[in-house]
Amino acid sequence: MFIISNLISAFAELINYLAVTFEFLIVVRWILSLANADPSNNVVQLIVTVTEPLLKPFRKLFPPWKMNGWDISPACALLCLFFIRAFLVKTLFEVAARIR
């Protein structure tokens, strides 16, 4: 059973690393939007390309034009990523510990 436990632990670690990476990229994108970064910059384009699939569903739920111009999609995405790390990752680690 330790093999399944290790597999679940590795999966939890992977989810945790991805969530932390997306959190960092969303914060960087938010800072770049405040600084009016050049959209033709390759780094800015990469960050936008990576984070847009995560932010797009929240923009559909809360369009900026309905929120007086405020784009709250980064805050919603960060909350979801926080929930994933606080609940899903911890639950997976707990399941792996109990299987062992």
Jmol script that loads the backbone (N, CA, C; Angstrom):
load data "model"
ATOM      1  N   MET A   1       0.810  -1.199   0.000  1.00  0.00           N
ATOM      2  CA  MET A   1       0.000   0.000   0.000  1.00  0.00           C
ATOM      3  C   MET A   1       0.857   1.267   0.000  1.00  0.00           C
ATOM      4  N   PHE A   2       2.133   1.128   0.370  1.00  0.00           N
ATOM      5  CA  PHE A   2       2.979   2.308   0.424  1.00  0.00           C
ATOM      6  C   PHE A   2       3.178   2.923  -0.969  1.00  0.00           C
ATOM      7  N   ILE A   3       3.058   2.116  -2.016  1.00  0.00           N
ATOM      8  CA  ILE A   3       3.210   2.643  -3.379  1.00  0.00           C
ATOM      9  C   ILE A   3       2.068   3.591  -3.694  1.00  0.00           C
ATOM     10  N   ILE A   4       0.857   3.209  -3.353  1.00  0.00           N
ATOM     11  CA  ILE A   4      -0.301   4.077  -3.588  1.00  0.00           C
ATOM     12  C   ILE A   4      -0.190   5.331  -2.728  1.00  0.00           C
ATOM     13  N   SER A   5       0.270   5.156  -1.491  1.00  0.00           N
ATOM     14  CA  SER A   5       0.465   6.298  -0.602  1.00  0.00           C
ATOM     15  C   SER A   5       1.477   7.278  -1.176  1.00  0.00           C
ATOM     16  N   ASN A   6       2.574   6.763  -1.691  1.00  0.00           N
ATOM     17  CA  ASN A   6       3.595   7.635  -2.295  1.00  0.00           C
ATOM     18  C   ASN A   6       3.068   8.316  -3.556  1.00  0.00           C
ATOM     19  N   LEU A   7       2.277   7.601  -4.327  1.00  0.00           N
ATOM     20  CA  LEU A   7       1.684   8.185  -5.534  1.00  0.00           C
ATOM     21  C   LEU A   7       0.746   9.341  -5.178  1.00  0.00           C
ATOM     22  N   ILE A   8      -0.081   9.143  -4.165  1.00  0.00           N
ATOM     23  CA  ILE A   8      -0.997  10.205  -3.737  1.00  0.00           C
ATOM     24  C   ILE A   8      -0.213  11.387  -3.187  1.00  0.00           C
ATOM     25  N   SER A   9       0.844  11.123  -2.431  1.00  0.00           N
ATOM     26  CA  SER A   9       1.683  12.209  -1.905  1.00  0.00           C
ATOM     27  C   SER A   9       2.349  12.993  -3.032  1.00  0.00           C
ATOM     28  N   ALA A  10       2.847  12.287  -4.023  1.00  0.00           N
ATOM     29  CA  ALA A  10       3.483  12.963  -5.157  1.00  0.00           C
ATOM     30  C   ALA A  10       2.477  13.798  -5.928  1.00  0.00           C
ATOM     31  N   PHE A  11       1.267  13.284  -6.095  1.00  0.00           N
ATOM     32  CA  PHE A  11       0.207  14.027  -6.776  1.00  0.00           C
ATOM     33  C   PHE A  11      -0.156  15.283  -5.989  1.00  0.00           C
ATOM     34  N   ALA A  12      -0.219  15.167  -4.666  1.00  0.00           N
ATOM     35  CA  ALA A  12      -0.514  16.325  -3.816  1.00  0.00           C
ATOM     36  C   ALA A  12       0.593  17.367  -3.924  1.00  0.00           C
ATOM     37  N   GLU A  13       1.836  16.923  -3.931  1.00  0.00           N
ATOM     38  CA  GLU A  13       2.966  17.859  -4.086  1.00  0.00           C
ATOM     39  C   GLU A  13       2.897  18.582  -5.426  1.00  0.00           C
ATOM     40  N   LEU A  14       2.580  17.843  -6.480  1.00  0.00           N
ATOM     41  CA  LEU A  14       2.473  18.445  -7.805  1.00  0.00           C
ATOM     42  C   LEU A  14       1.378  19.510  -7.833  1.00  0.00           C
ATOM     43  N   ILE A  15       0.229  19.196  -7.282  1.00  0.00           N
ATOM     44  CA  ILE A  15      -0.874  20.169  -7.227  1.00  0.00           C
ATOM     45  C   ILE A  15      -0.455  21.395  -6.418  1.00  0.00           C
ATOM     46  N   ASN A  16       0.240  21.162  -5.310  1.00  0.00           N
ATOM     47  CA  ASN A  16       0.689  22.271  -4.477  1.00  0.00           C
ATOM     48  C   ASN A  16       1.667  23.175  -5.231  1.00  0.00           C
ATOM     49  N   TYR A  17       2.642  22.582  -5.917  1.00  0.00           N
ATOM     50  CA  TYR A  17       3.610  23.381  -6.680  1.00  0.00           C
ATOM     51  C   TYR A  17       2.933  24.169  -7.803  1.00  0.00           C
ATOM     52  N   LEU A  18       1.999  23.539  -8.490  1.00  0.00           N
ATOM     53  CA  LEU A  18       1.277  24.242  -9.551  1.00  0.00           C
ATOM     54  C   LEU A  18       0.452  25.394  -8.993  1.00  0.00           C
ATOM     55  N   ALA A  19      -0.197  25.178  -7.869  1.00  0.00           N
ATOM     56  CA  ALA A  19      -1.003  26.234  -7.266  1.00  0.00           C
ATOM     57  C   ALA A  19      -0.132  27.407  -6.833  1.00  0.00           C
ATOM     58  N   VAL A  20       1.008  27.124  -6.218  1.00  0.00           N
ATOM     59  CA  VAL A  20       1.919  28.200  -5.799  1.00  0.00           C
ATOM     60  C   VAL A  20       2.439  28.963  -7.016  1.00  0.00           C
ATOM     61  N   THR A  21       2.778  28.245  -8.070  1.00  0.00           N
ATOM     62  CA  THR A  21       3.269  28.890  -9.289  1.00  0.00           C
ATOM     63  C   THR A  21       2.205  29.795  -9.901  1.00  0.00           C
ATOM     64  N   PHE A  22       0.964  29.299  -9.977  1.00  0.00           N
ATOM     65  CA  PHE A  22      -0.114  30.123 -10.520  1.00  0.00           C
ATOM     66  C   PHE A  22      -0.403  31.318  -9.625  1.00  0.00           C
ATOM     67  N   GLU A  23      -0.337  31.153  -8.311  1.00  0.00           N
ATOM     68  CA  GLU A  23      -0.529  32.286  -7.405  1.00  0.00           C
ATOM     69  C   GLU A  23       0.507  33.366  -7.686  1.00  0.00           C
ATOM     70  N   PHE A  24       1.757  32.950  -7.808  1.00  0.00           N
ATOM     71  CA  PHE A  24       2.838  33.901  -8.087  1.00  0.00           C
ATOM     72  C   PHE A  24       2.615  34.612  -9.421  1.00  0.00           C
ATOM     73  N   LEU A  25       2.269  33.848 -10.462  1.00  0.00           N
ATOM     74  CA  LEU A  25       2.079  34.441 -11.784  1.00  0.00           C
ATOM     75  C   LEU A  25       0.886  35.393 -11.815  1.00  0.00           C
ATOM     76  N   ILE A  26      -0.174  35.078 -11.085  1.00  0.00           N
ATOM     77  CA  ILE A  26      -1.337  35.971 -11.040  1.00  0.00           C
ATOM     78  C   ILE A  26      -0.981  37.269 -10.339  1.00  0.00           C
ATOM     79  N   VAL A  27      -0.219  37.197  -9.254  1.00  0.00           N
ATOM     80  CA  VAL A  27       0.202  38.419  -8.566  1.00  0.00           C
ATOM     81  C   VAL A  27       1.120  39.241  -9.469  1.00  0.00           C
ATOM     82  N   VAL A  28       2.034  38.595 -10.168  1.00  0.00           N
ATOM     83  CA  VAL A  28       2.923  39.313 -11.098  1.00  0.00           C
ATOM     84  C   VAL A  28       2.104  39.964 -12.205  1.00  0.00           C
ATOM     85  N   ARG A  29       1.116  39.246 -12.724  1.00  0.00           N
ATOM     86  CA  ARG A  29       0.273  39.819 -13.782  1.00  0.00           C
ATOM     87  C   ARG A  29      -0.497  41.032 -13.264  1.00  0.00           C
ATOM     88  N   TRP A  30      -0.993  40.949 -12.037  1.00  0.00           N
ATOM     89  CA  TRP A  30      -1.717  42.070 -11.449  1.00  0.00           C
ATOM     90  C   TRP A  30      -0.794  43.285 -11.307  1.00  0.00           C
ATOM     91  N   ILE A  31       0.434  43.060 -10.837  1.00  0.00           N
ATOM     92  CA  ILE A  31       1.399  44.157 -10.704  1.00  0.00           C
ATOM     93  C   ILE A  31       1.734  44.745 -12.069  1.00  0.00           C
ATOM     94  N   LEU A  32       1.917  43.889 -13.071  1.00  0.00           N
ATOM     95  CA  LEU A  32       2.208  44.376 -14.421  1.00  0.00           C
ATOM     96  C   LEU A  32       1.045  45.192 -14.983  1.00  0.00           C
ATOM     97  N   SER A  33      -0.177  44.800 -14.657  1.00  0.00           N
ATOM     98  CA  SER A  33      -1.323  45.573 -15.153  1.00  0.00           C
ATOM     99  C   SER A  33      -1.393  46.935 -14.470  1.00  0.00           C
ATOM    100  N   LEU A  34      -0.992  47.006 -13.209  1.00  0.00           N
ATOM    101  CA  LEU A  34      -0.966  48.297 -12.515  1.00  0.00           C
ATOM    102  C   LEU A  34       0.142  49.194 -13.060  1.00  0.00           C
ATOM    103  N   ALA A  35       1.240  48.586 -13.473  1.00  0.00           N
ATOM    104  CA  ALA A  35       2.384  49.346 -13.970  1.00  0.00           C
ATOM    105  C   ALA A  35       2.266  49.663 -15.460  1.00  0.00           C
ATOM    106  N   ASN A  36       1.169  49.243 -16.096  1.00  0.00           N
ATOM    107  CA  ASN A  36       0.979  49.454 -17.537  1.00  0.00           C
ATOM    108  C   ASN A  36       2.173  48.934 -18.335  1.00  0.00           C
ATOM    109  N   ALA A  37       2.506  47.682 -18.108  1.00  0.00           N
ATOM    110  CA  ALA A  37       3.636  47.057 -18.806  1.00  0.00           C
ATOM    111  C   ALA A  37       3.343  46.972 -20.302  1.00  0.00           C
ATOM    112  N   ASP A  38       4.394  46.983 -21.073  1.00  0.00           N
ATOM    113  CA  ASP A  38       4.287  46.908 -22.523  1.00  0.00           C
ATOM    114  C   ASP A  38       3.725  45.550 -22.944  1.00  0.00           C
ATOM    115  N   PRO A  39       2.530  45.521 -23.572  1.00  0.00           N
ATOM    116  CA  PRO A  39       1.935  44.235 -23.945  1.00  0.00           C
ATOM    117  C   PRO A  39       2.701  43.490 -25.040  1.00  0.00           C
ATOM    118  N   SER A  40       3.615  44.157 -25.718  1.00  0.00           N
ATOM    119  CA  SER A  40       4.392  43.473 -26.756  1.00  0.00           C
ATOM    120  C   SER A  40       5.647  42.814 -26.189  1.00  0.00           C
ATOM    121  N   ASN A  41       5.918  43.007 -24.905  1.00  0.00           N
ATOM    122  CA  ASN A  41       7.057  42.376 -24.250  1.00  0.00           C
ATOM    123  C   ASN A  41       6.815  40.870 -24.168  1.00  0.00           C
ATOM    124  N   ASN A  42       7.838  40.080 -24.486  1.00  0.00           N
ATOM    125  CA  ASN A  42       7.696  38.622 -24.504  1.00  0.00           C
ATOM    126  C   ASN A  42       7.367  38.041 -23.137  1.00  0.00           C
ATOM    127  N   VAL A  43       7.953  38.593 -22.076  1.00  0.00           N
ATOM    128  CA  VAL A  43       7.689  38.090 -20.729  1.00  0.00           C
ATOM    129  C   VAL A  43       6.237  38.367 -20.344  1.00  0.00           C
ATOM    130  N   VAL A  44       5.765  39.569 -20.648  1.00  0.00           N
ATOM    131  CA  VAL A  44       4.382  39.930 -20.345  1.00  0.00           C
ATOM    132  C   VAL A  44       3.429  39.035 -21.130  1.00  0.00           C
ATOM    133  N   GLN A  45       3.723  38.795 -22.382  1.00  0.00           N
ATOM    134  CA  GLN A  45       2.879  37.921 -23.201  1.00  0.00           C
ATOM    135  C   GLN A  45       2.852  36.497 -22.643  1.00  0.00           C
ATOM    136  N   LEU A  46       3.990  36.009 -22.180  1.00  0.00           N
ATOM    137  CA  LEU A  46       4.049  34.671 -21.597  1.00  0.00           C
ATOM    138  C   LEU A  46       3.189  34.585 -20.335  1.00  0.00           C
ATOM    139  N   ILE A  47       3.299  35.575 -19.467  1.00  0.00           N
ATOM    140  CA  ILE A  47       2.518  35.573 -18.223  1.00  0.00           C
ATOM    141  C   ILE A  47       1.029  35.652 -18.530  1.00  0.00           C
ATOM    142  N   VAL A  48       0.656  36.485 -19.481  1.00  0.00           N
ATOM    143  CA  VAL A  48      -0.757  36.600 -19.858  1.00  0.00           C
ATOM    144  C   VAL A  48      -1.254  35.283 -20.458  1.00  0.00           C
ATOM    145  N   THR A  49      -0.457  34.681 -21.315  1.00  0.00           N
ATOM    146  CA  THR A  49      -0.850  33.419 -21.954  1.00  0.00           C
ATOM    147  C   THR A  49      -1.032  32.300 -20.931  1.00  0.00           C
ATOM    148  N   VAL A  50      -0.179  32.259 -19.931  1.00  0.00           N
ATOM    149  CA  VAL A  50      -0.248  31.192 -18.930  1.00  0.00           C
ATOM    150  C   VAL A  50      -1.420  31.405 -17.964  1.00  0.00           C
ATOM    151  N   THR A  51      -1.668  32.644 -17.575  1.00  0.00           N
ATOM    152  CA  THR A  51      -2.693  32.903 -16.555  1.00  0.00           C
ATOM    153  C   THR A  51      -4.095  33.114 -17.117  1.00  0.00           C
ATOM    154  N   GLU A  52      -4.217  33.442 -18.376  1.00  0.00           N
ATOM    155  CA  GLU A  52      -5.536  33.742 -18.946  1.00  0.00           C
ATOM    156  C   GLU A  52      -6.535  32.580 -18.856  1.00  0.00           C
ATOM    157  N   PRO A  53      -6.121  31.324 -19.111  1.00  0.00           N
ATOM    158  CA  PRO A  53      -7.108  30.237 -18.977  1.00  0.00           C
ATOM    159  C   PRO A  53      -7.686  30.108 -17.560  1.00  0.00           C
ATOM    160  N   LEU A  54      -6.919  30.500 -16.560  1.00  0.00           N
ATOM    161  CA  LEU A  54      -7.418  30.442 -15.189  1.00  0.00           C
ATOM    162  C   LEU A  54      -8.315  31.636 -14.856  1.00  0.00           C
ATOM    163  N   LEU A  55      -8.022  32.792 -15.427  1.00  0.00           N
ATOM    164  CA  LEU A  55      -8.788  33.999 -15.111  1.00  0.00           C
ATOM    165  C   LEU A  55     -10.053  34.152 -15.951  1.00  0.00           C
ATOM    166  N   LYS A  56     -10.064  33.577 -17.135  1.00  0.00           N
ATOM    167  CA  LYS A  56     -11.184  33.761 -18.062  1.00  0.00           C
ATOM    168  C   LYS A  56     -12.541  33.317 -17.500  1.00  0.00           C
ATOM    169  N   PRO A  57     -12.644  32.155 -16.845  1.00  0.00           N
ATOM    170  CA  PRO A  57     -13.958  31.773 -16.297  1.00  0.00           C
ATOM    171  C   PRO A  57     -14.484  32.758 -15.255  1.00  0.00           C
ATOM    172  N   PHE A  58     -13.580  33.351 -14.476  1.00  0.00           N
ATOM    173  CA  PHE A  58     -14.017  34.320 -13.469  1.00  0.00           C
ATOM    174  C   PHE A  58     -14.451  35.634 -14.111  1.00  0.00           C
ATOM    175  N   ARG A  59     -13.842  35.974 -15.238  1.00  0.00           N
ATOM    176  CA  ARG A  59     -14.278  37.177 -15.962  1.00  0.00           C
ATOM    177  C   ARG A  59     -15.664  36.992 -16.558  1.00  0.00           C
ATOM    178  N   LYS A  60     -15.995  35.739 -16.910  1.00  0.00           N
ATOM    179  CA  LYS A  60     -17.345  35.474 -17.415  1.00  0.00           C
ATOM    180  C   LYS A  60     -18.368  35.598 -16.290  1.00  0.00           C
ATOM    181  N   LEU A  61     -17.995  35.154 -15.087  1.00  0.00           N
ATOM    182  CA  LEU A  61     -18.905  35.266 -13.948  1.00  0.00           C
ATOM    183  C   LEU A  61     -19.052  36.699 -13.459  1.00  0.00           C
ATOM    184  N   PHE A  62     -17.937  37.412 -13.406  1.00  0.00           N
ATOM    185  CA  PHE A  62     -17.921  38.789 -12.909  1.00  0.00           C
ATOM    186  C   PHE A  62     -17.276  39.705 -13.940  1.00  0.00           C
ATOM    187  N   PRO A  63     -18.025  40.081 -14.989  1.00  0.00           N
ATOM    188  CA  PRO A  63     -17.427  40.950 -16.012  1.00  0.00           C
ATOM    189  C   PRO A  63     -17.063  42.314 -15.422  1.00  0.00           C
ATOM    190  N   PRO A  64     -15.916  42.855 -15.822  1.00  0.00           N
ATOM    191  CA  PRO A  64     -15.490  44.156 -15.276  1.00  0.00           C
ATOM    192  C   PRO A  64     -16.496  45.274 -15.537  1.00  0.00           C
ATOM    193  N   TRP A  65     -17.224  45.211 -16.647  1.00  0.00           N
ATOM    194  CA  TRP A  65     -18.169  46.288 -16.930  1.00  0.00           C
ATOM    195  C   TRP A  65     -19.353  46.259 -15.973  1.00  0.00           C
ATOM    196  N   LYS A  66     -19.625  45.130 -15.344  1.00  0.00           N
ATOM    197  CA  LYS A  66     -20.686  45.073 -14.334  1.00  0.00           C
ATOM    198  C   LYS A  66     -20.174  45.454 -12.952  1.00  0.00           C
ATOM    199  N   MET A  67     -18.867  45.470 -12.780  1.00  0.00           N
ATOM    200  CA  MET A  67     -18.260  45.757 -11.477  1.00  0.00           C
ATOM    201  C   MET A  67     -17.641  47.160 -11.464  1.00  0.00           C
ATOM    202  N   ASN A  68     -18.220  48.083 -12.214  1.00  0.00           N
ATOM    203  CA  ASN A  68     -17.725  49.466 -12.304  1.00  0.00           C
ATOM    204  C   ASN A  68     -16.270  49.535 -12.757  1.00  0.00           C
ATOM    205  N   GLY A  69     -15.880  48.652 -13.660  1.00  0.00           N
ATOM    206  CA  GLY A  69     -14.525  48.665 -14.213  1.00  0.00           C
ATOM    207  C   GLY A  69     -13.515  47.850 -13.417  1.00  0.00           C
ATOM    208  N   TRP A  70     -13.905  47.337 -12.287  1.00  0.00           N
ATOM    209  CA  TRP A  70     -12.993  46.543 -11.469  1.00  0.00           C
ATOM    210  C   TRP A  70     -12.932  45.112 -11.992  1.00  0.00           C
ATOM    211  N   ASP A  71     -11.729  44.623 -12.199  1.00  0.00           N
ATOM    212  CA  ASP A  71     -11.529  43.237 -12.611  1.00  0.00           C
ATOM    213  C   ASP A  71     -11.169  42.439 -11.366  1.00  0.00           C
ATOM    214  N   ILE A  72     -12.136  41.715 -10.839  1.00  0.00           N
ATOM    215  CA  ILE A  72     -11.883  40.950  -9.612  1.00  0.00           C
ATOM    216  C   ILE A  72     -11.521  39.498  -9.902  1.00  0.00           C
ATOM    217  N   SER A  73     -11.315  39.171 -11.177  1.00  0.00           N
ATOM    218  CA  SER A  73     -10.967  37.791 -11.514  1.00  0.00           C
ATOM    219  C   SER A  73      -9.657  37.329 -10.864  1.00  0.00           C
ATOM    220  N   PRO A  74      -8.616  38.160 -10.739  1.00  0.00           N
ATOM    221  CA  PRO A  74      -7.414  37.678 -10.044  1.00  0.00           C
ATOM    222  C   PRO A  74      -7.682  37.334  -8.577  1.00  0.00           C
ATOM    223  N   ALA A  75      -8.503  38.133  -7.908  1.00  0.00           N
ATOM    224  CA  ALA A  75      -8.820  37.842  -6.505  1.00  0.00           C
ATOM    225  C   ALA A  75      -9.598  36.537  -6.387  1.00  0.00           C
ATOM    226  N   CYS A  76     -10.543  36.313  -7.288  1.00  0.00           N
ATOM    227  CA  CYS A  76     -11.322  35.066  -7.270  1.00  0.00           C
ATOM    228  C   CYS A  76     -10.431  33.864  -7.547  1.00  0.00           C
ATOM    229  N   ALA A  77      -9.531  34.000  -8.507  1.00  0.00           N
ATOM    230  CA  ALA A  77      -8.624  32.898  -8.830  1.00  0.00           C
ATOM    231  C   ALA A  77      -7.690  32.602  -7.655  1.00  0.00           C
ATOM    232  N   LEU A  78      -7.197  33.650  -7.000  1.00  0.00           N
ATOM    233  CA  LEU A  78      -6.331  33.440  -5.840  1.00  0.00           C
ATOM    234  C   LEU A  78      -7.080  32.755  -4.700  1.00  0.00           C
ATOM    235  N   LEU A  79      -8.336  33.121  -4.511  1.00  0.00           N
ATOM    236  CA  LEU A  79      -9.143  32.455  -3.481  1.00  0.00           C
ATOM    237  C   LEU A  79      -9.342  30.974  -3.792  1.00  0.00           C
ATOM    238  N   CYS A  80      -9.599  30.663  -5.050  1.00  0.00           N
ATOM    239  CA  CYS A  80      -9.757  29.257  -5.447  1.00  0.00           C
ATOM    240  C   CYS A  80      -8.460  28.485  -5.271  1.00  0.00           C
ATOM    241  N   LEU A  81      -7.349  29.091  -5.648  1.00  0.00           N
ATOM    242  CA  LEU A  81      -6.061  28.422  -5.471  1.00  0.00           C
ATOM    243  C   LEU A  81      -5.744  28.229  -3.984  1.00  0.00           C
ATOM    244  N   PHE A  82      -6.110  29.209  -3.167  1.00  0.00           N
ATOM    245  CA  PHE A  82      -5.925  29.070  -1.727  1.00  0.00           C
ATOM    246  C   PHE A  82      -6.760  27.899  -1.201  1.00  0.00           C
ATOM    247  N   PHE A  83      -7.999  27.785  -1.672  1.00  0.00           N
ATOM    248  CA  PHE A  83      -8.866  26.686  -1.251  1.00  0.00           C
ATOM    249  C   PHE A  83      -8.273  25.340  -1.683  1.00  0.00           C
ATOM    250  N   ILE A  84      -7.744  25.290  -2.884  1.00  0.00           N
ATOM    251  CA  ILE A  84      -7.131  24.050  -3.374  1.00  0.00           C
ATOM    252  C   ILE A  84      -5.964  23.653  -2.480  1.00  0.00           C
ATOM    253  N   ARG A  85      -5.146  24.630  -2.105  1.00  0.00           N
ATOM    254  CA  ARG A  85      -3.999  24.312  -1.259  1.00  0.00           C
ATOM    255  C   ARG A  85      -4.414  23.989   0.165  1.00  0.00           C
ATOM    256  N   ALA A  86      -5.412  24.709   0.682  1.00  0.00           N
ATOM    257  CA  ALA A  86      -5.811  24.509   2.078  1.00  0.00           C
ATOM    258  C   ALA A  86      -6.652  23.257   2.266  1.00  0.00           C
ATOM    259  N   PHE A  87      -7.431  22.876   1.280  1.00  0.00           N
ATOM    260  CA  PHE A  87      -8.318  21.737   1.439  1.00  0.00           C
ATOM    261  C   PHE A  87      -7.836  20.513   0.671  1.00  0.00           C
ATOM    262  N   LEU A  88      -7.727  20.639  -0.640  1.00  0.00           N
ATOM    263  CA  LEU A  88      -7.439  19.462  -1.475  1.00  0.00           C
ATOM    264  C   LEU A  88      -6.062  18.874  -1.194  1.00  0.00           C
ATOM    265  N   VAL A  89      -5.047  19.716  -1.156  1.00  0.00           N
ATOM    266  CA  VAL A  89      -3.683  19.217  -0.952  1.00  0.00           C
ATOM    267  C   VAL A  89      -3.546  18.592   0.431  1.00  0.00           C
ATOM    268  N   LYS A  90      -4.072  19.266   1.440  1.00  0.00           N
ATOM    269  CA  LYS A  90      -3.985  18.707   2.794  1.00  0.00           C
ATOM    270  C   LYS A  90      -4.767  17.406   2.912  1.00  0.00           C
ATOM    271  N   THR A  91      -5.916  17.341   2.253  1.00  0.00           N
ATOM    272  CA  THR A  91      -6.712  16.121   2.279  1.00  0.00           C
ATOM    273  C   THR A  91      -5.959  14.968   1.615  1.00  0.00           C
ATOM    274  N   LEU A  92      -5.331  15.247   0.490  1.00  0.00           N
ATOM    275  CA  LEU A  92      -4.563  14.197  -0.194  1.00  0.00           C
ATOM    276  C   LEU A  92      -3.392  13.706   0.661  1.00  0.00           C
ATOM    277  N   PHE A  93      -2.715  14.624   1.325  1.00  0.00           N
ATOM    278  CA  PHE A  93      -1.619  14.203   2.214  1.00  0.00           C
ATOM    279  C   PHE A  93      -2.153  13.362   3.377  1.00  0.00           C
ATOM    280  N   GLU A  94      -3.301  13.736   3.901  1.00  0.00           N
ATOM    281  CA  GLU A  94      -3.909  12.987   4.999  1.00  0.00           C
ATOM    282  C   GLU A  94      -4.322  11.585   4.542  1.00  0.00           C
ATOM    283  N   VAL A  95      -4.897  11.493   3.351  1.00  0.00           N
ATOM    284  CA  VAL A  95      -5.277  10.181   2.800  1.00  0.00           C
ATOM    285  C   VAL A  95      -4.033   9.313   2.610  1.00  0.00           C
ATOM    286  N   ALA A  96      -2.976   9.919   2.086  1.00  0.00           N
ATOM    287  CA  ALA A  96      -1.738   9.162   1.876  1.00  0.00           C
ATOM    288  C   ALA A  96      -1.160   8.679   3.207  1.00  0.00           C
ATOM    289  N   ALA A  97      -1.250   9.490   4.241  1.00  0.00           N
ATOM    290  CA  ALA A  97      -0.716   9.094   5.549  1.00  0.00           C
ATOM    291  C   ALA A  97      -1.545   7.953   6.148  1.00  0.00           C
ATOM    292  N   ARG A  98      -2.850   7.974   5.927  1.00  0.00           N
ATOM    293  CA  ARG A  98      -3.701   6.925   6.493  1.00  0.00           C
ATOM    294  C   ARG A  98      -3.576   5.598   5.746  1.00  0.00           C
ATOM    295  N   ILE A  99      -3.254   5.666   4.459  1.00  0.00           N
ATOM    296  CA  ILE A  99      -3.078   4.440   3.673  1.00  0.00           C
ATOM    297  C   ILE A  99      -1.807   3.725   4.123  1.00  0.00           C
ATOM    298  N   ARG A 100      -0.810   4.496   4.437  1.00  0.00           N
ATOM    299  CA  ARG A 100       0.497   3.946   4.785  1.00  0.00           C
ATOM    300  C   ARG A 100       0.353   3.074   5.987  1.00  0.00           C
TER     301      ARG A 100
END
end "model"
wireframe off; spacefill off
backbone 0.3
color backbone group
